[in-house]
Amino acid sequence: MGIGIKELLIILVIVIVLFGTKKLRNVGADLGGAIKSFRAAMKEGEEDKKHAENEGETLEGEVTSKKNEKV
């Protein structure tokens, strides 16, 4: 016994009636902007990490292991 299509449609109609389409559109746009910013920050962090590895530096807060170092 799960939630079927009919139940989902009823919930969707109730949400639209309660919040209105304009409010839902604004929430969707805000959520999309937040996801876009998060992805950009993740990409920037990866680029910083690659740059630091090429320079042989350690990023602040990064833990390195001695397994990979030759003695």
PyMOL Python script that loads the backbone (N, CA, C, O; Angstrom):
from pymol import cmd

cmd.read_pdbstr("""\
ATOM      1  N   MET A   1       0.841  -1.189   0.000  1.00  0.00           N
ATOM      2  CA  MET A   1       0.000   0.000   0.000  1.00  0.00           C
ATOM      3  C   MET A   1       0.886   1.252   0.000  1.00  0.00           C
ATOM      4  O   MET A   1       1.386   1.668   1.045  1.00  0.00           O
ATOM      5  N   GLY A   2       1.062   1.815  -1.128  1.00  0.00           N
ATOM      6  CA  GLY A   2       1.838   3.037  -1.242  1.00  0.00           C
ATOM      7  C   GLY A   2       0.957   4.172  -1.718  1.00  0.00           C
ATOM      8  O   GLY A   2      -0.259   4.038  -1.850  1.00  0.00           O
ATOM      9  N   ILE A   3       1.593   5.265  -1.964  1.00  0.00           N
ATOM     10  CA  ILE A   3       0.872   6.427  -2.474  1.00  0.00           C
ATOM     11  C   ILE A   3       0.770   6.270  -3.990  1.00  0.00           C
ATOM     12  O   ILE A   3       1.777   6.100  -4.677  1.00  0.00           O
ATOM     13  N   GLY A   4      -0.439   6.328  -4.489  1.00  0.00           N
ATOM     14  CA  GLY A   4      -0.674   6.172  -5.920  1.00  0.00           C
ATOM     15  C   GLY A   4      -0.767   7.518  -6.623  1.00  0.00           C
ATOM     16  O   GLY A   4      -0.582   8.571  -6.013  1.00  0.00           O
ATOM     17  N   ILE A   5      -1.053   7.461  -7.901  1.00  0.00           N
ATOM     18  CA  ILE A   5      -1.166   8.662  -8.730  1.00  0.00           C
ATOM     19  C   ILE A   5      -2.306   9.553  -8.244  1.00  0.00           C
ATOM     20  O   ILE A   5      -2.164  10.775  -8.192  1.00  0.00           O
ATOM     21  N   LYS A   6      -3.428   8.946  -7.891  1.00  0.00           N
ATOM     22  CA  LYS A   6      -4.581   9.739  -7.441  1.00  0.00           C
ATOM     23  C   LYS A   6      -4.257  10.529  -6.176  1.00  0.00           C
ATOM     24  O   LYS A   6      -4.624  11.697  -6.052  1.00  0.00           O
ATOM     25  N   GLU A   7      -3.572   9.885  -5.245  1.00  0.00           N
ATOM     26  CA  GLU A   7      -3.220  10.570  -4.000  1.00  0.00           C
ATOM     27  C   GLU A   7      -2.242  11.716  -4.251  1.00  0.00           C
ATOM     28  O   GLU A   7      -2.367  12.792  -3.666  1.00  0.00           O
ATOM     29  N   LEU A   8      -1.258  11.470  -5.137  1.00  0.00           N
ATOM     30  CA  LEU A   8      -0.295  12.529  -5.465  1.00  0.00           C
ATOM     31  C   LEU A   8      -0.977  13.724  -6.120  1.00  0.00           C
ATOM     32  O   LEU A   8      -0.643  14.870  -5.818  1.00  0.00           O
ATOM     33  N   LEU A   9      -1.919  13.472  -7.004  1.00  0.00           N
ATOM     34  CA  LEU A   9      -2.641  14.564  -7.646  1.00  0.00           C
ATOM     35  C   LEU A   9      -3.465  15.363  -6.633  1.00  0.00           C
ATOM     36  O   LEU A   9      -3.529  16.589  -6.711  1.00  0.00           O
ATOM     37  N   ILE A  10      -4.086  14.673  -5.696  1.00  0.00           N
ATOM     38  CA  ILE A  10      -4.860  15.357  -4.654  1.00  0.00           C
ATOM     39  C   ILE A  10      -3.950  16.235  -3.802  1.00  0.00           C
ATOM     40  O   ILE A  10      -4.293  17.375  -3.488  1.00  0.00           O
ATOM     41  N   ILE A  11      -2.788  15.700  -3.430  1.00  0.00           N
ATOM     42  CA  ILE A  11      -1.823  16.483  -2.639  1.00  0.00           C
ATOM     43  C   ILE A  11      -1.349  17.688  -3.433  1.00  0.00           C
ATOM     44  O   ILE A  11      -1.234  18.780  -2.876  1.00  0.00           O
ATOM     45  N   LEU A  12      -1.072  17.520  -4.716  1.00  0.00           N
ATOM     46  CA  LEU A  12      -0.624  18.620  -5.568  1.00  0.00           C
ATOM     47  C   LEU A  12      -1.683  19.717  -5.647  1.00  0.00           C
ATOM     48  O   LEU A  12      -1.360  20.901  -5.557  1.00  0.00           O
ATOM     49  N   VAL A  13      -2.931  19.329  -5.814  1.00  0.00           N
ATOM     50  CA  VAL A  13      -4.023  20.307  -5.886  1.00  0.00           C
ATOM     51  C   VAL A  13      -4.141  21.066  -4.565  1.00  0.00           C
ATOM     52  O   VAL A  13      -4.333  22.282  -4.565  1.00  0.00           O
ATOM     53  N   ILE A  14      -4.030  20.368  -3.457  1.00  0.00           N
ATOM     54  CA  ILE A  14      -4.120  21.027  -2.139  1.00  0.00           C
ATOM     55  C   ILE A  14      -2.972  22.017  -1.953  1.00  0.00           C
ATOM     56  O   ILE A  14      -3.182  23.123  -1.455  1.00  0.00           O
ATOM     57  N   VAL A  15      -1.770  21.631  -2.347  1.00  0.00           N
ATOM     58  CA  VAL A  15      -0.609  22.528  -2.217  1.00  0.00           C
ATOM     59  C   VAL A  15      -0.798  23.760  -3.087  1.00  0.00           C
ATOM     60  O   VAL A  15      -0.510  24.873  -2.647  1.00  0.00           O
ATOM     61  N   ILE A  16      -1.274  23.585  -4.308  1.00  0.00           N
ATOM     62  CA  ILE A  16      -1.500  24.731  -5.199  1.00  0.00           C
ATOM     63  C   ILE A  16      -2.563  25.654  -4.625  1.00  0.00           C
ATOM     64  O   ILE A  16      -2.418  26.874  -4.695  1.00  0.00           O
ATOM     65  N   VAL A  17      -3.615  25.103  -4.066  1.00  0.00           N
ATOM     66  CA  VAL A  17      -4.680  25.926  -3.479  1.00  0.00           C
ATOM     67  C   VAL A  17      -4.152  26.691  -2.267  1.00  0.00           C
ATOM     68  O   VAL A  17      -4.465  27.869  -2.088  1.00  0.00           O
ATOM     69  N   LEU A  18      -3.356  26.025  -1.440  1.00  0.00           N
ATOM     70  CA  LEU A  18      -2.853  26.676  -0.223  1.00  0.00           C
ATOM     71  C   LEU A  18      -1.832  27.773  -0.520  1.00  0.00           C
ATOM     72  O   LEU A  18      -1.911  28.863   0.046  1.00  0.00           O
ATOM     73  N   PHE A  19      -0.880  27.491  -1.399  1.00  0.00           N
ATOM     74  CA  PHE A  19       0.217  28.426  -1.628  1.00  0.00           C
ATOM     75  C   PHE A  19       0.046  29.285  -2.871  1.00  0.00           C
ATOM     76  O   PHE A  19       0.585  30.390  -2.927  1.00  0.00           O
ATOM     77  N   GLY A  20      -0.665  28.823  -3.838  1.00  0.00           N
ATOM     78  CA  GLY A  20      -0.828  29.567  -5.083  1.00  0.00           C
ATOM     79  C   GLY A  20       0.316  29.297  -6.035  1.00  0.00           C
ATOM     80  O   GLY A  20       1.420  28.952  -5.614  1.00  0.00           O
ATOM     81  N   THR A  21       0.053  29.453  -7.309  1.00  0.00           N
ATOM     82  CA  THR A  21       1.069  29.141  -8.315  1.00  0.00           C
ATOM     83  C   THR A  21       2.221  30.140  -8.298  1.00  0.00           C
ATOM     84  O   THR A  21       3.364  29.758  -8.550  1.00  0.00           O
ATOM     85  N   LYS A  22       1.950  31.404  -8.007  1.00  0.00           N
ATOM     86  CA  LYS A  22       3.011  32.407  -7.999  1.00  0.00           C
ATOM     87  C   LYS A  22       4.011  32.125  -6.891  1.00  0.00           C
ATOM     88  O   LYS A  22       5.220  32.214  -7.103  1.00  0.00           O
ATOM     89  N   LYS A  23       3.517  31.788  -5.723  1.00  0.00           N
ATOM     90  CA  LYS A  23       4.393  31.485  -4.590  1.00  0.00           C
ATOM     91  C   LYS A  23       5.229  30.238  -4.888  1.00  0.00           C
ATOM     92  O   LYS A  23       6.424  30.208  -4.592  1.00  0.00           O
ATOM     93  N   LEU A  24       4.606  29.212  -5.472  1.00  0.00           N
ATOM     94  CA  LEU A  24       5.340  27.995  -5.810  1.00  0.00           C
ATOM     95  C   LEU A  24       6.404  28.268  -6.871  1.00  0.00           C
ATOM     96  O   LEU A  24       7.491  27.692  -6.818  1.00  0.00           O
ATOM     97  N   ARG A  25       6.105  29.131  -7.822  1.00  0.00           N
ATOM     98  CA  ARG A  25       7.069  29.490  -8.861  1.00  0.00           C
ATOM     99  C   ARG A  25       8.271  30.188  -8.233  1.00  0.00           C
ATOM    100  O   ARG A  25       9.411  29.924  -8.616  1.00  0.00           O
ATOM    101  N   ASN A  26       8.023  31.078  -7.271  1.00  0.00           N
ATOM    102  CA  ASN A  26       9.123  31.770  -6.594  1.00  0.00           C
ATOM    103  C   ASN A  26       9.978  30.805  -5.786  1.00  0.00           C
ATOM    104  O   ASN A  26      11.204  30.916  -5.770  1.00  0.00           O
ATOM    105  N   VAL A  27       9.334  29.863  -5.120  1.00  0.00           N
ATOM    106  CA  VAL A  27      10.073  28.865  -4.348  1.00  0.00           C
ATOM    107  C   VAL A  27      10.921  28.021  -5.286  1.00  0.00           C
ATOM    108  O   VAL A  27      12.078  27.727  -4.983  1.00  0.00           O
ATOM    109  N   GLY A  28      10.362  27.633  -6.412  1.00  0.00           N
ATOM    110  CA  GLY A  28      11.108  26.844  -7.390  1.00  0.00           C
ATOM    111  C   GLY A  28      12.308  27.599  -7.938  1.00  0.00           C
ATOM    112  O   GLY A  28      13.387  27.027  -8.088  1.00  0.00           O
ATOM    113  N   ALA A  29      12.128  28.873  -8.236  1.00  0.00           N
ATOM    114  CA  ALA A  29      13.232  29.690  -8.746  1.00  0.00           C
ATOM    115  C   ALA A  29      14.327  29.847  -7.688  1.00  0.00           C
ATOM    116  O   ALA A  29      15.514  29.772  -8.005  1.00  0.00           O
ATOM    117  N   ASP A  30      13.931  30.063  -6.447  1.00  0.00           N
ATOM    118  CA  ASP A  30      14.912  30.191  -5.366  1.00  0.00           C
ATOM    119  C   ASP A  30      15.685  28.894  -5.161  1.00  0.00           C
ATOM    120  O   ASP A  30      16.900  28.912  -4.964  1.00  0.00           O
ATOM    121  N   LEU A  31      14.983  27.782  -5.209  1.00  0.00           N
ATOM    122  CA  LEU A  31      15.625  26.482  -5.047  1.00  0.00           C
ATOM    123  C   LEU A  31      16.590  26.210  -6.205  1.00  0.00           C
ATOM    124  O   LEU A  31      17.687  25.694  -5.991  1.00  0.00           O
ATOM    125  N   GLY A  32      16.188  26.552  -7.412  1.00  0.00           N
ATOM    126  CA  GLY A  32      17.060  26.381  -8.573  1.00  0.00           C
ATOM    127  C   GLY A  32      18.315  27.237  -8.464  1.00  0.00           C
ATOM    128  O   GLY A  32      19.407  26.780  -8.804  1.00  0.00           O
ATOM    129  N   GLY A  33      18.173  28.470  -7.997  1.00  0.00           N
ATOM    130  CA  GLY A  33      19.329  29.348  -7.813  1.00  0.00           C
ATOM    131  C   GLY A  33      20.279  28.812  -6.756  1.00  0.00           C
ATOM    132  O   GLY A  33      21.498  28.902  -6.904  1.00  0.00           O
ATOM    133  N   ALA A  34      19.723  28.256  -5.692  1.00  0.00           N
ATOM    134  CA  ALA A  34      20.553  27.691  -4.632  1.00  0.00           C
ATOM    135  C   ALA A  34      21.343  26.485  -5.143  1.00  0.00           C
ATOM    136  O   ALA A  34      22.522  26.330  -4.825  1.00  0.00           O
ATOM    137  N   ILE A  35      20.695  25.645  -5.925  1.00  0.00           N
ATOM    138  CA  ILE A  35      21.381  24.471  -6.479  1.00  0.00           C
ATOM    139  C   ILE A  35      22.484  24.900  -7.439  1.00  0.00           C
ATOM    140  O   ILE A  35      23.570  24.320  -7.442  1.00  0.00           O
ATOM    141  N   LYS A  36      22.206  25.918  -8.256  1.00  0.00           N
ATOM    142  CA  LYS A  36      23.204  26.417  -9.199  1.00  0.00           C
ATOM    143  C   LYS A  36      24.417  26.976  -8.463  1.00  0.00           C
ATOM    144  O   LYS A  36      25.553  26.728  -8.868  1.00  0.00           O
ATOM    145  N   SER A  37      24.190  27.723  -7.391  1.00  0.00           N
ATOM    146  CA  SER A  37      25.287  28.279  -6.592  1.00  0.00           C
ATOM    147  C   SER A  37      26.090  27.170  -5.925  1.00  0.00           C
ATOM    148  O   SER A  37      27.317  27.238  -5.861  1.00  0.00           O
ATOM    149  N   PHE A  38      25.398  26.149  -5.429  1.00  0.00           N
ATOM    150  CA  PHE A  38      26.079  25.029  -4.786  1.00  0.00           C
ATOM    151  C   PHE A  38      26.982  24.309  -5.774  1.00  0.00           C
ATOM    152  O   PHE A  38      28.124  23.982  -5.449  1.00  0.00           O
ATOM    153  N   ARG A  39      26.478  24.059  -6.980  1.00  0.00           N
ATOM    154  CA  ARG A  39      27.288  23.378  -7.991  1.00  0.00           C
ATOM    155  C   ARG A  39      28.506  24.209  -8.370  1.00  0.00           C
ATOM    156  O   ARG A  39      29.596  23.665  -8.547  1.00  0.00           O
ATOM    157  N   ALA A  40      28.331  25.528  -8.496  1.00  0.00           N
ATOM    158  CA  ALA A  40      29.455  26.400  -8.837  1.00  0.00           C
ATOM    159  C   ALA A  40      30.507  26.365  -7.730  1.00  0.00           C
ATOM    160  O   ALA A  40      31.703  26.334  -8.017  1.00  0.00           O
ATOM    161  N   ALA A  41      30.075  26.371  -6.479  1.00  0.00           N
ATOM    162  CA  ALA A  41      31.015  26.323  -5.359  1.00  0.00           C
ATOM    163  C   ALA A  41      31.750  24.985  -5.324  1.00  0.00           C
ATOM    164  O   ALA A  41      32.946  24.944  -5.033  1.00  0.00           O
ATOM    165  N   MET A  42      31.053  23.902  -5.616  1.00  0.00           N
ATOM    166  CA  MET A  42      31.698  22.589  -5.643  1.00  0.00           C
ATOM    167  C   MET A  42      32.745  22.528  -6.755  1.00  0.00           C
ATOM    168  O   MET A  42      33.836  21.993  -6.558  1.00  0.00           O
ATOM    169  N   LYS A  43      32.407  23.077  -7.921  1.00  0.00           N
ATOM    170  CA  LYS A  43      33.342  23.080  -9.043  1.00  0.00           C
ATOM    171  C   LYS A  43      34.571  23.926  -8.706  1.00  0.00           C
ATOM    172  O   LYS A  43      35.700  23.542  -9.013  1.00  0.00           O
ATOM    173  N   GLU A  44      34.344  25.075  -8.073  1.00  0.00           N
ATOM    174  CA  GLU A  44      35.450  25.951  -7.689  1.00  0.00           C
ATOM    175  C   GLU A  44      36.347  25.258  -6.663  1.00  0.00           C
ATOM    176  O   GLU A  44      37.570  25.380  -6.724  1.00  0.00           O
ATOM    177  N   GLY A  45      35.748  24.538  -5.732  1.00  0.00           N
ATOM    178  CA  GLY A  45      36.522  23.810  -4.727  1.00  0.00           C
ATOM    179  C   GLY A  45      37.376  22.722  -5.348  1.00  0.00           C
ATOM    180  O   GLY A  45      38.520  22.519  -4.941  1.00  0.00           O
ATOM    181  N   GLU A  46      36.831  22.022  -6.329  1.00  0.00           N
ATOM    182  CA  GLU A  46      37.593  20.980  -7.024  1.00  0.00           C
ATOM    183  C   GLU A  46      38.768  21.594  -7.790  1.00  0.00           C
ATOM    184  O   GLU A  46      39.866  21.038  -7.803  1.00  0.00           O
ATOM    185  N   GLU A  47      38.528  22.744  -8.425  1.00  0.00           N
ATOM    186  CA  GLU A  47      39.602  23.410  -9.167  1.00  0.00           C
ATOM    187  C   GLU A  47      40.695  23.874  -8.215  1.00  0.00           C
ATOM    188  O   GLU A  47      41.878  23.753  -8.535  1.00  0.00           O
ATOM    189  N   ASP A  48      40.324  24.404  -7.046  1.00  0.00           N
ATOM    190  CA  ASP A  48      41.304  24.829  -6.055  1.00  0.00           C
ATOM    191  C   ASP A  48      42.125  23.641  -5.567  1.00  0.00           C
ATOM    192  O   ASP A  48      43.334  23.755  -5.370  1.00  0.00           O
ATOM    193  N   LYS A  49      41.466  22.504  -5.373  1.00  0.00           N
ATOM    194  CA  LYS A  49      42.158  21.309  -4.904  1.00  0.00           C
ATOM    195  C   LYS A  49      43.158  20.829  -5.952  1.00  0.00           C
ATOM    196  O   LYS A  49      44.291  20.482  -5.617  1.00  0.00           O
ATOM    197  N   LYS A  50      42.740  20.808  -7.227  1.00  0.00           N
ATOM    198  CA  LYS A  50      43.650  20.378  -8.296  1.00  0.00           C
ATOM    199  C   LYS A  50      44.839  21.326  -8.399  1.00  0.00           C
ATOM    200  O   LYS A  50      45.975  20.891  -8.587  1.00  0.00           O
ATOM    201  N   HIS A  51      44.570  22.627  -8.273  1.00  0.00           N
ATOM    202  CA  HIS A  51      45.644  23.622  -8.340  1.00  0.00           C
ATOM    203  C   HIS A  51      46.618  23.418  -7.188  1.00  0.00           C
ATOM    204  O   HIS A  51      47.831  23.490  -7.387  1.00  0.00           O
ATOM    205  N   ALA A  52      46.115  23.170  -6.008  1.00  0.00           N
ATOM    206  CA  ALA A  52      46.968  22.960  -4.843  1.00  0.00           C
ATOM    207  C   ALA A  52      47.786  21.682  -4.999  1.00  0.00           C
ATOM    208  O   ALA A  52      48.948  21.644  -4.594  1.00  0.00           O
ATOM    209  N   GLU A  53      47.196  20.629  -5.583  1.00  0.00           N
ATOM    210  CA  GLU A  53      47.941  19.394  -5.792  1.00  0.00           C
ATOM    211  C   GLU A  53      49.056  19.606  -6.801  1.00  0.00           C
ATOM    212  O   GLU A  53      50.138  19.039  -6.654  1.00  0.00           O
ATOM    213  N   ASN A  54      48.809  20.411  -7.821  1.00  0.00           N
ATOM    214  CA  ASN A  54      49.847  20.693  -8.812  1.00  0.00           C
ATOM    215  C   ASN A  54      50.974  21.508  -8.202  1.00  0.00           C
ATOM    216  O   ASN A  54      52.129  21.353  -8.597  1.00  0.00           O
ATOM    217  N   GLU A  55      50.664  22.362  -7.259  1.00  0.00           N
ATOM    218  CA  GLU A  55      51.664  23.198  -6.605  1.00  0.00           C
ATOM    219  C   GLU A  55      52.335  22.473  -5.439  1.00  0.00           C
ATOM    220  O   GLU A  55      53.345  22.945  -4.917  1.00  0.00           O
ATOM    221  N   GLY A  56      51.785  21.337  -5.030  1.00  0.00           N
ATOM    222  CA  GLY A  56      52.340  20.590  -3.918  1.00  0.00           C
ATOM    223  C   GLY A  56      51.950  21.156  -2.570  1.00  0.00           C
ATOM    224  O   GLY A  56      52.604  20.869  -1.567  1.00  0.00           O
ATOM    225  N   GLU A  57      50.911  21.944  -2.525  1.00  0.00           N
ATOM    226  CA  GLU A  57      50.457  22.563  -1.286  1.00  0.00           C
ATOM    227  C   GLU A  57      49.370  21.704  -0.655  1.00  0.00           C
ATOM    228  O   GLU A  57      48.792  20.831  -1.302  1.00  0.00           O
ATOM    229  N   THR A  58      49.108  21.966   0.610  1.00  0.00           N
ATOM    230  CA  THR A  58      48.009  21.322   1.310  1.00  0.00           C
ATOM    231  C   THR A  58      46.968  22.383   1.604  1.00  0.00           C
ATOM    232  O   THR A  58      47.286  23.446   2.138  1.00  0.00           O
ATOM    233  N   LEU A  59      45.719  22.092   1.254  1.00  0.00           N
ATOM    234  CA  LEU A  59      44.644  23.024   1.537  1.00  0.00           C
ATOM    235  C   LEU A  59      44.370  23.059   3.029  1.00  0.00           C
ATOM    236  O   LEU A  59      44.589  22.070   3.729  1.00  0.00           O
ATOM    237  N   GLU A  60      43.903  24.165   3.505  1.00  0.00           N
ATOM    238  CA  GLU A  60      43.597  24.320   4.919  1.00  0.00           C
ATOM    239  C   GLU A  60      42.538  23.304   5.335  1.00  0.00           C
ATOM    240  O   GLU A  60      41.477  23.218   4.717  1.00  0.00           O
ATOM    241  N   GLY A  61      42.827  22.542   6.374  1.00  0.00           N
ATOM    242  CA  GLY A  61      41.881  21.560   6.866  1.00  0.00           C
ATOM    243  C   GLY A  61      41.965  20.216   6.162  1.00  0.00           C
ATOM    244  O   GLY A  61      41.235  19.291   6.518  1.00  0.00           O
ATOM    245  N   GLU A  62      42.838  20.090   5.175  1.00  0.00           N
ATOM    246  CA  GLU A  62      42.951  18.838   4.433  1.00  0.00           C
ATOM    247  C   GLU A  62      43.897  17.894   5.179  1.00  0.00           C
ATOM    248  O   GLU A  62      44.936  18.316   5.686  1.00  0.00           O
ATOM    249  N   VAL A  63      43.533  16.644   5.238  1.00  0.00           N
ATOM    250  CA  VAL A  63      44.347  15.643   5.910  1.00  0.00           C
ATOM    251  C   VAL A  63      45.113  14.864   4.854  1.00  0.00           C
ATOM    252  O   VAL A  63      44.533  14.394   3.875  1.00  0.00           O
ATOM    253  N   THR A  64      46.411  14.730   5.052  1.00  0.00           N
ATOM    254  CA  THR A  64      47.217  13.946   4.123  1.00  0.00           C
ATOM    255  C   THR A  64      47.732  12.712   4.838  1.00  0.00           C
ATOM    256  O   THR A  64      47.945  12.725   6.050  1.00  0.00           O
ATOM    257  N   SER A  65      47.928  11.653   4.082  1.00  0.00           N
ATOM    258  CA  SER A  65      48.440  10.427   4.676  1.00  0.00           C
ATOM    259  C   SER A  65      49.898  10.255   4.271  1.00  0.00           C
ATOM    260  O   SER A  65      50.340  10.798   3.259  1.00  0.00           O
ATOM    261  N   LYS A  66      50.630   9.506   5.058  1.00  0.00           N
ATOM    262  CA  LYS A  66      52.044   9.266   4.747  1.00  0.00           C
ATOM    263  C   LYS A  66      52.224   8.004   3.928  1.00  0.00           C
ATOM    264  O   LYS A  66      53.355   7.646   3.600  1.00  0.00           O
ATOM    265  N   LYS A  67      51.135   7.314   3.587  1.00  0.00           N
ATOM    266  CA  LYS A  67      51.223   6.105   2.774  1.00  0.00           C
ATOM    267  C   LYS A  67      51.799   6.414   1.391  1.00  0.00           C
ATOM    268  O   LYS A  67      52.604   5.647   0.862  1.00  0.00           O
ATOM    269  N   ASN A  68      51.389   7.525   0.821  1.00  0.00           N
ATOM    270  CA  ASN A  68      51.767   7.848  -0.540  1.00  0.00           C
ATOM    271  C   ASN A  68      53.157   8.493  -0.625  1.00  0.00           C
ATOM    272  O   ASN A  68      53.706   8.630  -1.718  1.00  0.00           O
ATOM    273  N   GLU A  69      53.718   8.881   0.498  1.00  0.00           N
ATOM    274  CA  GLU A  69      55.024   9.528   0.490  1.00  0.00           C
ATOM    275  C   GLU A  69      56.115   8.477   0.524  1.00  0.00           C
ATOM    276  O   GLU A  69      55.999   7.471   1.224  1.00  0.00           O
ATOM    277  N   LYS A  70      57.174   8.711  -0.233  1.00  0.00           N
ATOM    278  CA  LYS A  70      58.319   7.797  -0.229  1.00  0.00           C
ATOM    279  C   LYS A  70      59.276   8.222   0.881  1.00  0.00           C
ATOM    280  O   LYS A  70      59.495   9.409   1.124  1.00  0.00           O
ATOM    281  N   VAL A  71      59.830   7.229   1.534  1.00  0.00           N
ATOM    282  CA  VAL A  71      60.756   7.528   2.653  1.00  0.00           C
ATOM    283  C   VAL A  71      62.156   7.435   2.190  1.00  0.00           C
ATOM    284  O   VAL A  71      63.081   7.649   2.973  1.00  0.00           O
TER     285      VAL A  71
END
""", "prot")
cmd.dss("prot")
cmd.show_as("cartoon", "prot")
cmd.util.cbc("prot")
cmd.orient("prot")
